[in-house]
Amino acid sequence: MSHKICQLTDRSGNAIRSIMMNRKTTGLISGVALGLSAVLAGCVQVSAPDKPIVINLNINIKQEVVYRLDGDAKDLINSEAEIF
Amino acid sequence: MFEFIRKNKAAAIVGGLALTAIVATPVMAQRDPAYAAARASGAIGEKPDGYLGYVSSPSASVKAMVEDLNIKRKAAYTRKAQETNSTVEQFAFTSGCNLIMRTVAGEKYQAPNGSWQTRTSAAPTRDSRCP
């Protein structure tokens, strides 16, 4: 029964995790899921997705703000009716 | 006798004017007639961002009028944004929600997808953030 230590590096976070793996199990899983290279290397390569996870910060008008301003907007429209 | 009739006539005219003013007050009273006409004809409409837009390519006079109104709107939004500690865009957008809601049947408004719609008695299609 041989064990191998694999280091998995998460590209974006640089988090390094060490795991103990049974080679037989690794081979079986890798062969099915990841192909021959993974079997030979005995390591599972995990890489971050190419496309970054984008959080759209352009949405600067949030619903809560709209609700807060609603009364003031109504007041303005009523008080300056000639331009609305 | 003539004096009496004349007085009564004057009173009636004054009364009539007052009544007209009261009846017409709600929305249309303070709008410039040219602006009201452009709205009613569907040449211009309300946009979700709180400003007026052209539904069809505008005449020079309509263009000048809309630009003037939008400048005045922006000034008003800017002032109110400062008062409410918000951004001009936020205040303008909130106003846009209300202005689209206040369009009357036959007037034009812009839906969130950018298409111009004609207001009917049904509720207008507005941004999901509108109250």
Backbone of each chain as ProteinMPNN parsed JSONL, in Angstrom:
{"seq_chain_A": "MSHKICQLTDRSGNAIRSIMMNRKTTGLISGVALGLSAVLAGCVQVSAPDKPIVINLNINIKQEVVYRLDGDAKDLINSEAEIF", "coords_chain_A": {"N_chain_A": [[0.854, -1.2, 0.0], [0.944, 1.921, -1.12], [1.441, 5.377, -0.622], [0.917, 8.673, -1.801], [1.896, 12.026, -1.755], [0.12, 14.72, -2.801], [0.17, 17.956, -4.106], [-2.146, 20.429, -4.262], [-2.733, 23.236, -6.038], [-4.394, 26.161, -5.872], [-4.97, 28.385, -8.309], [-5.956, 31.052, -8.261], [-6.33, 31.727, -5.571], [-3.987, 30.933, -4.377], [-3.938, 29.003, -2.506], [-2.675, 26.27, -0.809], [-3.12, 22.925, -0.663], [-2.595, 19.86, 0.929], [-2.926, 16.47, 0.235], [-3.49, 13.122, 1.134], [-3.168, 10.299, -0.84], [-4.469, 7.342, -2.088], [-2.916, 5.359, -4.418], [-4.05, 3.534, -6.174], [-6.771, 4.137, -6.086], [-6.668, 6.734, -6.979], [-5.759, 6.324, -9.582], [-7.896, 5.001, -10.741], [-10.027, 6.838, -10.544], [-8.918, 9.036, -11.832], [-8.375, 7.976, -14.341], [-10.876, 7.555, -15.417], [-12.03, 10.1, -15.165], [-10.15, 12.114, -15.791], [-8.167, 11.315, -17.561], [-5.17, 9.92, -19.217], [-2.721, 11.247, -18.605], [-3.035, 12.23, -16.07], [-3.133, 9.893, -14.65], [-0.524, 8.865, -14.935], [0.976, 10.86, -13.759], [-0.081, 10.852, -11.271], [-1.166, 12.811, -9.86], [-3.777, 15.081, -9.287], [-4.651, 17.664, -11.202], [-5.733, 20.794, -10.401], [-7.21, 23.613, -11.594], [-7.917, 27.112, -11.628], [-10.83, 28.56, -13.11], [-10.61, 29.914, -16.446], [-11.966, 32.247, -17.044], [-12.513, 35.064, -15.099], [-14.445, 35.38, -12.104], [-16.944, 37.562, -12.31], [-18.159, 40.295, -10.621], [-20.657, 42.427, -11.064], [-20.204, 45.741, -10.768], [-21.404, 47.873, -11.784], [-24.017, 48.154, -11.296], [-25.204, 50.453, -9.756], [-27.476, 51.478, -8.915], [-29.543, 50.585, -6.655], [-32.347, 48.663, -5.58], [-33.243, 49.275, -3.015], [-32.366, 51.857, -2.68], [-33.851, 53.185, -4.585], [-36.383, 52.881, -3.531], [-36.091, 54.376, -1.214], [-35.765, 56.935, -2.223], [-38.116, 57.447, -3.476], [-40.331, 58.935, -2.453], [-39.296, 61.558, -2.352], [-38.818, 61.952, -5.042], [-41.39, 61.955, -6.083], [-42.363, 64.264, -4.827], [-40.783, 66.21, -6.064], [-41.613, 66.001, -8.752], [-44.216, 66.824, -8.526], [-43.91, 69.432, -7.541], [-42.46, 70.795, -9.461], [-43.936, 70.755, -11.864], [-44.005, 71.769, -14.436], [-41.776, 70.993, -15.894], [-41.969, 68.315, -16.12]], "CA_chain_A": [[0.0, 0.0, 0.0], [1.791, 3.111, -1.172], [0.738, 6.643, -0.61], [1.646, 9.773, -2.415], [1.386, 13.348, -1.357], [-0.09, 15.622, -3.932], [-0.134, 19.345, -3.741], [-3.112, 21.071, -5.156], [-2.587, 24.687, -5.931], [-5.478, 26.962, -6.433], [-4.252, 29.477, -8.953], [-6.4, 32.394, -7.888], [-6.199, 32.015, -4.146], [-2.695, 30.456, -3.925], [-4.1, 28.132, -1.349], [-2.021, 24.98, -1.058], [-3.669, 21.864, 0.169], [-1.938, 18.567, 0.767], [-3.818, 15.345, 0.519], [-2.926, 11.775, 1.039], [-3.988, 9.582, -1.811], [-4.198, 5.954, -2.471], [-2.596, 5.431, -5.842], [-5.027, 2.745, -6.932], [-8.0, 4.92, -6.165], [-6.366, 7.874, -7.826], [-5.699, 5.852, -10.962], [-9.242, 4.673, -11.199], [-10.803, 8.073, -10.694], [-8.28, 9.865, -12.842], [-8.542, 7.334, -15.643], [-12.231, 7.817, -15.887], [-12.396, 11.506, -15.215], [-9.171, 13.095, -16.252], [-7.329, 10.832, -18.657], [-3.927, 9.186, -18.99], [-1.683, 12.069, -18.003], [-3.294, 12.306, -14.643], [-2.801, 8.597, -14.073], [0.924, 8.77, -14.892], [1.493, 11.827, -12.799], [-0.574, 10.51, -9.963], [-1.681, 14.019, -9.219], [-4.937, 15.702, -9.927], [-4.417, 19.106, -11.391], [-6.917, 21.642, -10.265], [-6.877, 25.001, -11.954], [-9.032, 28.049, -11.573], [-11.391, 28.809, -14.444], [-9.937, 30.984, -17.19], [-12.71, 33.501, -16.933], [-12.682, 35.465, -13.707], [-15.818, 35.571, -11.635], [-17.148, 39.014, -12.349], [-19.291, 40.874, -9.888], [-20.909, 43.677, -11.782], [-20.331, 46.883, -9.866], [-22.09, 48.97, -12.473], [-25.382, 48.29, -10.777], [-25.092, 51.35, -8.602], [-28.829, 51.873, -8.519], [-30.139, 49.427, -6.001], [-33.779, 48.814, -5.33], [-33.486, 49.932, -1.721], [-32.145, 53.292, -2.875], [-35.011, 53.676, -5.332], [-37.497, 52.968, -2.578], [-35.825, 55.476, -0.275], [-35.884, 58.221, -2.908], [-39.397, 57.524, -4.188], [-41.151, 60.042, -1.946], [-38.684, 62.818, -2.782], [-39.016, 62.062, -6.487], [-42.8, 62.346, -6.266], [-42.464, 65.674, -4.415], [-40.163, 67.04, -7.107], [-42.456, 65.976, -9.947], [-45.402, 67.645, -8.238], [-43.596, 70.845, -7.301], [-41.954, 71.418, -10.69], [-44.716, 70.033, -12.872], [-43.829, 72.311, -15.789], [-40.687, 70.336, -16.648], [-42.177, 66.869, -16.128]], "C_chain_A": [[0.887, 1.246, 0.0], [0.936, 4.374, -1.222], [1.574, 7.714, -1.251], [1.023, 11.093, -1.981], [1.282, 14.219, -2.603], [-0.367, 17.023, -3.408], [-1.069, 19.93, -4.783], [-2.996, 22.58, -4.964], [-3.73, 25.381, -6.633], [-4.865, 28.238, -6.988], [-4.663, 30.857, -8.441], [-6.117, 32.711, -6.422], [-4.822, 31.67, -3.601], [-2.796, 29.603, -2.67], [-3.5, 26.771, -1.665], [-2.582, 23.952, -0.086], [-2.904, 20.57, -0.097], [-2.93, 17.46, 1.08], [-3.062, 14.041, 0.376], [-3.81, 10.974, 0.111], [-3.533, 8.147, -1.976], [-4.036, 5.924, -3.974], [-3.619, 4.678, -6.696], [-6.313, 3.551, -7.152], [-7.811, 6.088, -7.122], [-6.408, 7.473, -9.294], [-7.071, 5.608, -11.532], [-10.047, 5.95, -11.491], [-10.243, 8.915, -11.833], [-8.505, 9.303, -14.233], [-9.898, 7.622, -16.227], [-12.42, 9.307, -16.144], [-11.388, 12.373, -15.934], [-8.2, 12.606, -17.331], [-5.971, 10.328, -18.221], [-2.868, 10.0, -18.257], [-1.83, 12.139, -16.483], [-2.905, 11.017, -13.94], [-1.283, 8.487, -13.892], [1.505, 9.692, -13.835], [1.077, 11.473, -11.376], [-1.127, 11.691, -9.198], [-2.893, 14.528, -9.985], [-4.679, 17.199, -10.012], [-5.729, 19.871, -11.28], [-6.511, 23.057, -10.624], [-8.119, 25.861, -11.911], [-9.576, 28.263, -12.976], [-10.7, 30.0, -15.119], [-10.635, 32.33, -17.008], [-12.885, 33.866, -15.462], [-14.156, 35.597, -13.345], [-16.045, 37.062, -11.497], [-18.369, 39.398, -11.529], [-19.501, 42.254, -10.479], [-21.152, 44.821, -10.814], [-21.008, 48.072, -10.53], [-23.516, 49.158, -11.987], [-25.297, 49.149, -9.527], [-26.452, 51.893, -8.197], [-29.498, 50.635, -7.942], [-31.578, 49.735, -5.662], [-34.055, 49.555, -4.022], [-33.307, 51.436, -1.828], [-33.357, 53.904, -3.58], [-36.212, 53.837, -4.399], [-37.323, 54.146, -1.629], [-36.102, 56.83, -0.928], [-37.269, 58.462, -3.496], [-40.247, 58.72, -3.745], [-40.615, 61.39, -2.407], [-38.876, 63.033, -4.281], [-40.442, 62.52, -6.792], [-42.991, 63.825, -5.921], [-41.93, 66.589, -5.514], [-41.072, 67.141, -8.332], [-43.705, 66.847, -9.746], [-45.065, 69.125, -8.145], [-43.064, 71.543, -8.544], [-42.611, 70.765, -11.903], [-44.455, 70.526, -14.29], [-42.711, 71.634, -16.578], [-40.869, 68.819, -16.712], [-43.413, 66.459, -16.925]], "O_chain_A": [[1.504, 1.576, 1.013], [-0.149, 4.395, -1.801], [2.804, 7.654, -1.238], [-0.194, 11.235, -1.864], [2.248, 14.411, -3.342], [-1.049, 17.218, -2.402], [-0.811, 19.921, -5.987], [-3.146, 23.104, -3.86], [-3.977, 25.196, -7.825], [-4.317, 29.059, -6.253], [-3.816, 31.723, -8.217], [-5.715, 33.824, -6.081], [-4.496, 32.061, -2.48], [-1.853, 29.503, -1.885], [-3.806, 26.189, -2.706], [-2.518, 24.104, 1.134], [-2.61, 20.244, -1.247], [-3.669, 17.518, 2.063], [-2.124, 13.912, -0.41], [-5.034, 10.963, 0.246], [-2.342, 7.835, -1.995], [-4.897, 6.397, -4.716], [-3.998, 5.119, -7.781], [-6.849, 3.622, -8.258], [-8.668, 6.387, -7.953], [-6.993, 8.158, -10.133], [-7.362, 5.969, -12.671], [-10.655, 6.096, -12.551], [-10.978, 9.431, -12.675], [-8.787, 10.038, -15.18], [-10.027, 7.902, -17.418], [-12.904, 9.716, -17.2], [-11.782, 13.305, -16.636], [-7.494, 13.408, -17.942], [-5.648, 10.303, -17.034], [-2.189, 9.476, -17.374], [-0.851, 12.109, -15.739], [-2.421, 11.024, -12.809], [-0.807, 8.07, -12.836], [2.427, 9.319, -13.109], [1.788, 11.756, -10.412], [-1.507, 11.576, -8.033], [-2.977, 14.395, -11.206], [-4.513, 17.884, -9.002], [-6.695, 19.6, -11.993], [-5.59, 23.626, -10.037], [-9.233, 25.385, -12.131], [-8.824, 28.15, -13.944], [-10.27, 30.95, -14.464], [-10.008, 33.377, -16.845], [-13.359, 33.05, -14.672], [-14.996, 35.891, -14.195], [-15.421, 37.733, -10.676], [-19.466, 38.879, -11.734], [-18.637, 43.127, -10.4], [-22.173, 44.867, -10.127], [-21.167, 49.133, -9.927], [-24.141, 50.189, -12.235], [-25.314, 48.651, -8.401], [-26.565, 52.673, -7.251], [-29.957, 49.757, -8.673], [-31.974, 50.886, -5.483], [-34.983, 50.359, -3.936], [-34.0, 52.203, -1.16], [-33.824, 54.986, -3.224], [-36.954, 54.816, -4.484], [-38.288, 54.828, -1.285], [-36.604, 57.752, -0.284], [-37.561, 59.563, -3.964], [-40.813, 59.428, -4.579], [-41.384, 62.264, -2.807], [-39.072, 64.161, -4.733], [-40.662, 63.37, -7.656], [-43.692, 64.55, -6.628], [-42.541, 67.604, -5.85], [-41.275, 68.224, -8.88], [-44.177, 67.51, -10.669], [-45.827, 69.974, -8.607], [-43.201, 72.76, -8.673], [-41.946, 70.295, -12.826], [-44.662, 69.781, -15.248], [-42.702, 71.697, -17.808], [-40.037, 68.114, -17.282], [-43.718, 65.27, -17.022]]}, "seq_chain_B": "MFEFIRKNKAAAIVGGLALTAIVATPVMAQRDPAYAAARASGAIGEKPDGYLGYVSSPSASVKAMVEDLNIKRKAAYTRKAQETNSTVEQFAFTSGCNLIMRTVAGEKYQAPNGSWQTRTSAAPTRDSRCP", "coords_chain_B": {"N_chain_B": [[-80.721, 98.057, -13.616], [-79.375, 97.076, -15.972], [-76.903, 97.414, -14.953], [-76.919, 95.501, -12.96], [-77.068, 93.084, -14.418], [-74.683, 93.23, -15.823], [-72.874, 93.055, -13.739], [-73.438, 90.515, -12.758], [-72.726, 88.961, -14.958], [-69.996, 89.4, -15.048], [-69.307, 88.176, -12.676], [-70.023, 85.568, -13.25], [-68.242, 84.967, -15.3], [-65.786, 85.149, -13.982], [-66.187, 83.129, -12.111], [-66.438, 80.947, -13.813], [-63.893, 80.838, -14.957], [-62.391, 80.275, -12.695], [-63.374, 77.758, -12.077], [-62.583, 76.305, -14.352], [-59.835, 76.419, -14.014], [-59.527, 74.912, -11.712], [-60.482, 72.408, -12.499], [-58.722, 71.754, -14.572], [-56.28, 71.635, -13.391], [-54.843, 69.159, -12.419], [-52.628, 67.543, -14.068], [-51.9, 68.575, -16.608], [-51.954, 71.36, -16.559], [-49.675, 73.027, -16.037], [-47.884, 72.505, -18.02], [-46.117, 73.482, -20.921], [-47.859, 74.347, -23.888], [-46.809, 73.417, -26.359], [-45.102, 71.413, -25.527], [-46.902, 69.679, -24.277], [-48.358, 68.985, -26.53], [-46.442, 67.621, -28.071], [-45.932, 65.419, -26.477], [-48.479, 64.24, -26.428], [-48.791, 63.594, -29.096], [-47.021, 61.575, -29.422], [-44.464, 61.945, -30.309], [-42.392, 62.383, -28.619], [-41.183, 60.826, -25.602], [-41.215, 59.316, -22.288], [-38.249, 58.242, -20.705], [-36.598, 55.451, -19.035], [-34.492, 56.45, -17.571], [-35.194, 58.846, -16.514], [-35.333, 61.015, -18.128], [-36.464, 62.878, -21.058], [-37.112, 61.41, -24.248], [-36.621, 60.966, -27.818], [-39.036, 59.639, -29.857], [-39.481, 59.479, -32.556], [-37.506, 60.882, -35.242], [-36.741, 64.141, -34.334], [-38.219, 67.399, -34.949], [-36.61, 70.588, -35.399], [-37.565, 72.403, -33.541], [-38.834, 70.792, -31.635], [-36.675, 69.326, -30.77], [-35.069, 71.289, -29.577], [-36.744, 72.05, -27.525], [-37.001, 69.692, -25.979], [-34.341, 69.293, -25.233], [-33.948, 71.527, -23.654], [-35.817, 71.043, -21.597], [-34.749, 68.679, -20.554], [-32.3, 69.559, -19.586], [-33.187, 71.228, -17.568], [-34.453, 69.337, -16.013], [-32.27, 67.79, -15.254], [-30.894, 69.61, -13.671], [-32.716, 69.899, -11.589], [-32.779, 67.254, -10.618], [-30.151, 67.025, -9.787], [-30.02, 68.875, -7.723], [-31.881, 67.75, -5.916], [-30.687, 65.309, -5.471], [-28.445, 65.997, -4.032], [-29.694, 66.944, -1.737], [-30.836, 64.608, -0.771], [-28.744, 62.985, -0.375], [-27.861, 61.259, -2.41], [-26.993, 59.881, -5.667], [-27.028, 61.683, -8.814], [-27.861, 60.073, -10.886], [-29.198, 58.041, -9.55], [-31.336, 59.443, -8.394], [-32.555, 60.477, -10.652], [-33.288, 58.139, -11.976], [-35.145, 57.043, -10.19], [-37.081, 59.013, -10.372], [-37.726, 58.629, -13.027], [-39.025, 56.154, -12.925], [-41.388, 56.956, -11.673], [-42.316, 58.876, -13.481], [-42.83, 57.424, -15.793], [-44.827, 55.819, -14.845], [-46.773, 57.747, -14.542], [-47.474, 58.477, -17.078], [-50.06, 59.002, -19.484], [-52.742, 57.256, -21.165], [-51.918, 56.62, -24.524], [-49.659, 58.197, -24.589], [-46.059, 57.992, -24.977], [-43.593, 55.697, -23.732], [-40.399, 54.439, -22.696], [-39.518, 51.088, -22.611], [-37.734, 48.785, -20.384], [-36.143, 47.276, -22.128], [-35.479, 48.997, -24.105], [-37.23, 49.525, -26.138], [-39.812, 51.538, -27.603], [-42.91, 52.129, -26.144], [-46.474, 52.353, -26.278], [-48.474, 53.88, -23.972], [-51.08, 52.279, -22.311], [-54.242, 51.632, -20.707], [-53.397, 49.72, -19.049], [-50.835, 48.736, -16.658], [-47.597, 50.19, -17.041], [-44.616, 48.756, -18.602], [-41.967, 48.43, -16.595], [-38.681, 48.984, -15.12], [-37.389, 46.415, -13.011], [-36.594, 47.323, -10.609], [-38.148, 49.425, -9.937], [-40.42, 51.008, -7.69]], "CA_chain_B": [[-80.986, 96.719, -14.178], [-78.206, 96.712, -16.798], [-75.788, 97.338, -14.005], [-77.042, 94.21, -12.26], [-76.714, 92.024, -15.374], [-73.248, 93.327, -16.09], [-72.167, 92.54, -12.558], [-73.625, 89.07, -12.721], [-71.925, 88.394, -16.046], [-68.601, 89.418, -14.597], [-69.169, 87.141, -11.644], [-70.106, 84.269, -13.914], [-66.992, 84.75, -16.036], [-64.757, 84.871, -12.978], [-66.495, 81.805, -11.579], [-66.128, 79.977, -14.866], [-62.435, 80.746, -15.055], [-61.912, 79.589, -11.496], [-63.769, 76.359, -12.205], [-61.704, 75.731, -15.372], [-58.515, 76.267, -13.426], [-59.57, 73.8, -10.744], [-60.672, 71.155, -13.231], [-57.583, 71.459, -15.436], [-55.034, 71.638, -12.621], [-54.052, 67.959, -12.097], [-51.32, 67.298, -14.656], [-51.589, 69.31, -17.823], [-52.058, 72.811, -16.445], [-48.451, 73.796, -16.038], [-47.036, 72.177, -19.163], [-46.154, 74.326, -22.102], [-48.726, 73.698, -24.881], [-46.002, 72.699, -27.357], [-44.616, 70.202, -24.855], [-48.064, 68.805, -24.125], [-48.718, 68.478, -27.861], [-45.424, 66.642, -28.487], [-46.188, 64.209, -25.686], [-49.738, 63.63, -26.853], [-48.649, 63.064, -30.455], [-46.132, 60.418, -29.383], [-43.162, 62.278, -30.896], [-41.428, 62.222, -27.535], [-41.684, 59.976, -24.525], [-40.434, 59.225, -21.047], [-37.255, 57.16, -20.657], [-36.407, 54.935, -17.676], [-33.437, 57.171, -16.845], [-35.727, 60.076, -15.937], [-35.29, 62.117, -19.092], [-37.32, 62.726, -22.236], [-36.419, 60.898, -25.423], [-37.325, 61.118, -29.101], [-39.562, 58.382, -30.391], [-39.144, 59.607, -33.976], [-36.522, 61.964, -35.369], [-37.472, 65.343, -33.955], [-38.046, 68.67, -35.641], [-35.665, 71.458, -34.687], [-38.219, 73.033, -32.386], [-39.048, 69.755, -30.619], [-35.351, 68.983, -30.234], [-34.659, 72.376, -28.682], [-37.615, 72.017, -26.359], [-36.646, 68.526, -25.165], [-33.023, 69.543, -24.635], [-34.152, 72.513, -22.586], [-36.489, 70.377, -20.476], [-33.839, 67.704, -19.945], [-31.313, 70.325, -18.802], [-33.875, 71.663, -16.344], [-34.657, 68.141, -15.197], [-30.993, 67.396, -14.655], [-30.615, 70.572, -12.593], [-33.601, 69.55, -10.47], [-32.302, 65.971, -10.067], [-28.879, 67.281, -9.111], [-30.333, 69.547, -6.457], [-32.542, 66.81, -5.002], [-29.727, 64.261, -5.126], [-27.631, 66.543, -2.934], [-30.54, 66.994, -0.535], [-31.15, 63.265, -0.278], [-27.487, 62.245, -0.251], [-27.837, 60.19, -3.409], [-26.375, 60.356, -6.903], [-27.96, 62.247, -9.79], [-28.427, 58.94, -11.643], [-30.166, 57.35, -8.69], [-32.549, 60.251, -8.25], [-33.178, 60.552, -11.979], [-33.889, 56.839, -12.248], [-36.346, 56.943, -9.349], [-38.069, 59.899, -10.991], [-38.145, 57.964, -14.264], [-40.025, 55.147, -12.534], [-42.64, 57.669, -11.412], [-42.781, 59.581, -14.691], [-43.407, 56.424, -16.695], [-46.103, 55.43, -14.233], [-47.728, 58.849, -14.686], [-47.894, 58.713, -18.467], [-51.471, 58.667, -19.685], [-52.967, 56.432, -22.35], [-51.58, 57.281, -25.786], [-48.302, 58.735, -24.504], [-45.001, 56.992, -25.182], [-42.551, 55.507, -22.721], [-39.415, 53.447, -23.117], [-39.453, 49.901, -21.754], [-36.352, 48.486, -19.995], [-35.377, 46.723, -23.256], [-35.141, 50.073, -25.039], [-38.281, 49.741, -27.139], [-40.832, 52.533, -27.241], [-44.236, 51.545, -25.969], [-47.564, 53.302, -26.099], [-49.153, 53.602, -22.711], [-52.504, 51.943, -22.351], [-54.784, 51.703, -19.346], [-52.662, 48.735, -18.251], [-49.623, 49.236, -16.03], [-46.486, 50.193, -17.992], [-43.507, 47.849, -18.348], [-40.893, 49.235, -16.003], [-37.548, 48.276, -14.544], [-37.794, 45.625, -11.839], [-36.24, 48.027, -9.367], [-39.128, 50.494, -9.672], [-41.329, 50.679, -6.572]], "C_chain_B": [[-79.815, 96.22, -15.022], [-76.975, 96.509, -15.937], [-75.753, 95.948, -13.354], [-76.594, 93.054, -13.177], [-75.214, 92.019, -15.623], [-72.435, 92.72, -14.935], [-72.24, 91.013, -12.505], [-72.782, 88.352, -13.776], [-70.466, 88.28, -15.616], [-68.356, 88.316, -13.587], [-69.144, 85.753, -12.272], [-68.804, 83.94, -14.635], [-65.866, 84.387, -15.068], [-64.935, 83.464, -12.429], [-66.113, 80.719, -12.564], [-64.632, 79.749, -14.997], [-61.863, 79.956, -13.886], [-62.186, 78.096, -11.604], [-62.855, 75.647, -13.204], [-60.331, 75.438, -14.779], [-58.479, 75.062, -12.501], [-59.632, 72.469, -11.478], [-59.399, 70.765, -13.981], [-56.277, 71.263, -14.669], [-54.228, 70.333, -12.632], [-52.693, 67.805, -12.778], [-50.96, 68.324, -15.729], [-51.397, 70.816, -17.627], [-50.741, 73.539, -16.638], [-47.532, 73.48, -17.216], [-47.217, 73.187, -20.279], [-46.998, 73.614, -23.168], [-47.948, 72.893, -25.933], [-45.484, 71.38, -26.788], [-45.748, 69.196, -24.714], [-48.442, 68.164, -25.463], [-47.74, 67.397, -28.316], [-45.588, 65.328, -27.731], [-47.399, 63.461, -26.224], [-49.612, 62.981, -28.234], [-47.745, 61.826, -30.495], [-44.78, 60.679, -30.032], [-42.048, 62.121, -29.869], [-42.038, 61.367, -26.441], [-40.756, 59.972, -23.331], [-39.498, 58.018, -21.099], [-37.07, 56.692, -19.207], [-35.371, 55.719, -16.874], [-33.904, 58.516, -16.294], [-35.711, 61.264, -16.882], [-36.231, 61.828, -20.261], [-36.491, 62.208, -23.4], [-37.268, 61.085, -26.665], [-37.777, 59.751, -29.583], [-39.292, 58.342, -31.897], [-38.192, 60.791, -34.107], [-37.231, 63.31, -35.255], [-37.256, 66.517, -34.905], [-37.12, 69.536, -34.795], [-36.294, 72.034, -33.426], [-38.447, 72.024, -31.264], [-37.727, 69.403, -29.937], [-34.896, 70.029, -29.215], [-35.459, 72.335, -27.386], [-37.225, 70.872, -25.411], [-35.294, 68.734, -24.488], [-33.138, 70.505, -23.455], [-34.776, 71.858, -21.354], [-35.549, 69.404, -19.767], [-32.746, 68.392, -19.128], [-31.941, 70.771, -17.483], [-34.122, 70.483, -15.411], [-33.359, 67.763, -14.488], [-30.628, 68.324, -13.498], [-31.444, 70.229, -11.36], [-33.145, 68.25, -9.802], [-31.022, 66.179, -9.261], [-29.119, 67.905, -7.742], [-30.922, 68.556, -5.444], [-31.595, 65.674, -4.581], [-28.842, 64.721, -3.975], [-28.42, 66.551, -1.629], [-30.735, 65.618, 0.093], [-29.911, 62.39, -0.149], [-27.452, 61.027, -1.184], [-27.134, 60.724, -4.659], [-27.451, 60.879, -7.849], [-28.652, 61.101, -10.539], [-29.482, 58.214, -10.818], [-31.47, 58.138, -8.59], [-33.311, 60.34, -9.574], [-33.915, 59.252, -12.301], [-35.189, 56.664, -11.454], [-37.46, 57.825, -9.913], [-38.616, 59.271, -12.266], [-39.206, 56.909, -14.008], [-41.394, 55.815, -12.383], [-43.205, 58.318, -12.672], [-43.396, 58.616, -15.693], [-44.768, 55.979, -16.16], [-47.174, 56.486, -14.471], [-48.104, 59.147, -16.138], [-49.361, 58.311, -18.596], [-51.618, 57.903, -20.999], [-52.694, 57.226, -23.627], [-50.177, 57.864, -25.777], [-47.281, 57.605, -24.632], [-44.081, 56.906, -23.968], [-41.618, 54.414, -23.21], [-39.372, 52.305, -22.1], [-37.985, 49.622, -21.395], [-35.506, 47.926, -21.15], [-35.078, 47.761, -24.337], [-36.21, 50.365, -26.08], [-39.283, 50.781, -26.642], [-42.197, 51.869, -27.21], [-45.256, 52.669, -25.861], [-48.325, 52.924, -24.844], [-50.623, 53.3, -22.975], [-53.032, 52.083, -20.922], [-54.076, 50.704, -18.434], [-51.393, 49.373, -17.674], [-48.469, 49.186, -17.035], [-45.419, 49.16, -17.608], [-42.333, 48.661, -17.837], [-39.777, 48.351, -15.474], [-37.977, 47.58, -13.258], [-37.469, 46.32, -10.528], [-37.236, 49.131, -9.016], [-40.088, 50.075, -8.55], [-42.748, 50.362, -7.076]], "O_chain_B": [[-79.321, 95.109, -14.83], [-76.155, 95.612, -16.137], [-74.7, 95.323, -13.223], [-75.844, 92.17, -12.763], [-74.564, 90.973, -15.635], [-71.465, 91.989, -15.135], [-71.251, 90.327, -12.247], [-72.207, 87.292, -13.526], [-69.808, 87.253, -15.783], [-67.343, 87.618, -13.631], [-68.359, 84.886, -11.885], [-68.321, 82.808, -14.596], [-65.1, 83.451, -15.3], [-63.975, 82.705, -12.296], [-65.536, 79.698, -12.191], [-64.168, 78.617, -15.131], [-60.991, 79.103, -14.046], [-61.337, 77.272, -11.264], [-62.403, 74.531, -12.95], [-59.745, 74.378, -15.001], [-57.52, 74.289, -12.505], [-58.928, 71.522, -11.129], [-59.036, 69.589, -14.024], [-55.288, 70.785, -15.225], [-53.016, 70.389, -12.84], [-51.673, 67.931, -12.1], [-49.854, 68.864, -15.746], [-50.748, 71.47, -18.443], [-50.69, 74.558, -17.328], [-46.501, 74.132, -17.384], [-48.318, 73.675, -20.539], [-46.869, 72.402, -23.339], [-48.383, 71.817, -26.343], [-45.435, 70.365, -27.482], [-45.578, 68.01, -24.997], [-48.793, 66.986, -25.533], [-48.149, 66.381, -28.878], [-45.4, 64.251, -28.298], [-47.369, 62.25, -26.445], [-50.237, 61.958, -28.51], [-47.715, 61.112, -31.498], [-44.024, 59.74, -30.281], [-40.916, 61.774, -30.204], [-43.256, 61.206, -26.365], [-39.665, 60.542, -23.358], [-39.899, 56.92, -21.485], [-37.348, 57.439, -18.268], [-35.365, 55.664, -15.644], [-33.123, 59.245, -15.683], [-36.034, 62.385, -16.49], [-36.722, 60.712, -20.434], [-35.309, 62.529, -23.523], [-38.472, 61.328, -26.584], [-36.976, 58.823, -29.698], [-38.922, 57.303, -32.443], [-38.081, 61.607, -33.193], [-38.189, 63.587, -35.976], [-36.229, 66.606, -35.578], [-36.881, 69.249, -33.622], [-35.648, 72.141, -32.383], [-38.278, 72.346, -30.087], [-37.658, 69.21, -28.723], [-34.404, 69.695, -28.137], [-34.926, 72.553, -26.298], [-37.131, 71.062, -24.199], [-35.118, 68.395, -23.318], [-32.513, 70.32, -22.411], [-34.336, 72.078, -20.225], [-35.548, 69.311, -18.539], [-32.315, 67.871, -18.099], [-31.315, 70.702, -16.425], [-34.018, 70.603, -14.19], [-33.346, 67.46, -13.295], [-30.115, 67.877, -12.473], [-30.947, 70.261, -10.234], [-33.126, 68.151, -8.576], [-30.836, 65.588, -8.197], [-28.51, 67.52, -6.745], [-30.522, 68.525, -4.28], [-31.696, 65.15, -3.472], [-28.527, 63.952, -3.067], [-27.899, 66.215, -0.566], [-30.792, 65.476, 1.314], [-30.01, 61.2, 0.15], [-27.065, 59.927, -0.789], [-26.729, 61.886, -4.698], [-28.631, 60.559, -7.705], [-29.855, 61.144, -10.794], [-30.529, 57.823, -11.334], [-32.561, 57.577, -8.686], [-34.54, 60.284, -9.608], [-35.026, 59.269, -12.833], [-36.197, 56.198, -11.985], [-38.628, 57.436, -9.929], [-39.809, 59.363, -12.555], [-40.165, 56.778, -14.769], [-42.408, 55.325, -12.883], [-44.414, 58.309, -12.901], [-44.372, 58.949, -16.364], [-45.723, 55.791, -16.915], [-48.354, 56.158, -14.588], [-48.968, 59.986, -16.391], [-49.837, 57.405, -17.911], [-50.717, 57.911, -21.838], [-53.171, 58.349, -23.792], [-49.563, 58.014, -26.833], [-47.593, 56.433, -24.426], [-43.828, 57.894, -23.278], [-41.993, 53.575, -24.028], [-39.212, 52.525, -20.9], [-37.085, 50.165, -22.035], [-34.285, 48.085, -21.151], [-34.49, 47.434, -25.368], [-36.108, 51.342, -26.822], [-39.562, 50.892, -25.448], [-42.581, 51.146, -28.13], [-44.95, 53.777, -25.419], [-48.762, 51.784, -24.684], [-51.297, 53.976, -23.753], [-52.339, 52.595, -20.042], [-54.138, 50.815, -17.21], [-50.94, 50.416, -18.145], [-48.374, 48.231, -17.807], [-45.326, 48.744, -16.453], [-41.772, 49.483, -18.562], [-39.914, 47.13, -15.393], [-38.817, 48.085, -12.512], [-37.991, 45.961, -9.473], [-37.177, 49.703, -7.928], [-40.509, 48.921, -8.483], [-43.635, 50.066, -6.275]]}, "name": "protein", "num_of_chains": 2, "seq": "MSHKICQLTDRSGNAIRSIMMNRKTTGLISGVALGLSAVLAGCVQVSAPDKPIVINLNINIKQEVVYRLDGDAKDLINSEAEIFMFEFIRKNKAAAIVGGLALTAIVATPVMAQRDPAYAAARASGAIGEKPDGYLGYVSSPSASVKAMVEDLNIKRKAAYTRKAQETNSTVEQFAFTSGCNLIMRTVAGEKYQAPNGSWQTRTSAAPTRDSRCP"}
